[in-house]
């Protein structure tokens, strides 16, 4: 005898196969969240954003506490407002503008759908997932050290959850590792990408090593794309030294206030 109870709201009746055949049983398939939740890619440089908000708020408060039209008060308001606007632009860059740049970048790769692609410093999976959506018969692999100072709540399980919410978990893989010494075979990827990650390596020698590793794991004829701030000219120089072809450095994009540039290159076939 079976006792049937009413399932919770948002759950539906499932079935399982036992020794006697199919029987209806209350199996809970929770569709209350999976149908509506979307990947959350977090905020880049969260500590910087937080500090800007705090400093901006303090200066703004000081400005309004000083009787008008005192020049010191006006200056404080101007400085405080500048910090708050900059913080707002950084949040907007993380939440909206970098998604648009991601889509443009992935489209420019003109993937066939069978490639094996590496995302160096994948973070919470923005670029990784964008690539995986274009690889129905390929694979997108991400590597990261999961540093939360570089991206809010950066964690391997968060990235896996984002891939599941985007319905690309079967074509993605995430690995914990250092981009300066990657655990991949030489010439094993058709495309290598990196977005806003390599600059987090503090020294030039380390960044050069990351570039060398990117070239090492790239197949002959493969494409390399790096989106970053601060050291983009340095990457282009190193790629030229490594005899990469068609090394191109884009003009600046100010979606994070600090100029972002794209470096593209192709490995000798």
C-alpha positions, 0 to 999 in steps of 0.5 A: 500500500502506498501513502500519497501526500501532496508534494510541495508547491513547484514539485511534480510527480516523478516515476521510477522503475522497480522490480515490479515495473513502473510505479507512480511515487512522489519524486521531487523535481524542484522547478521553483528556481532552476527555471528562473535562476541565471548565472551570476558572474560576480563583481571584479575587484570587489575590494576596490569597489567597496573602498571607492564606495566608502571613500566616496560616501565619507567625502560626500558626507563631509561636503554636505556637513560644511556650510555652503558655499565653502570651497572645501565643502564643494571640493569634498562633494566633487571628490566624493561624487567622483569616487561613487561614479567610478564605483558605479561604472566598475559595477556596471562593467562587471554586470553588463558591459563585459558581457557584451564584450564577451559576446563580441569576442566569442563571435569573432572566433568563428568557432566550428563547434568541435574545438577544444578551448582553454580559458586561463583565469576563468573565474566564475565562468563568464567567458568559459560559458560563452565559449561552451555555448558555441561548442556543442561537440567540443569542450571548454576548459577553465583554469583558475586559482580562485582568488576572491580578491580578484572576483567576488565569491570566486570559487570552483563550485560557483563556476560549476553552478553557473555552467549548470544554470547555463545548461553547458555543464556537459561541455565545460570543465574547470581545473584548479591550477596556476596559469604559469605552470598549467597541467595540460599537454603541449599543443592540446588546444585549438583556442586559448583565451584569457579575460581580465586575469593575467594582470593579477600576476604581480611581476613581469616575469610571471606574466611572461611565463603565463604567455609562454604557457598559453603559446605552449598549449596552443596547437599550430595554427591555433588562436590566442585572445587576451582581454586585459588591463595594464599589461596588454602592450607587454603581452603583445611584445612577448608574443612577438618574441615567441614568433606568434603571427598576426599579433594585434593590439586593439584600441582602449575600451573604458568599460572598467574606467581603466582602459581594456585592450584585446590582444590577438595572435595566431600560432605558426602552423 
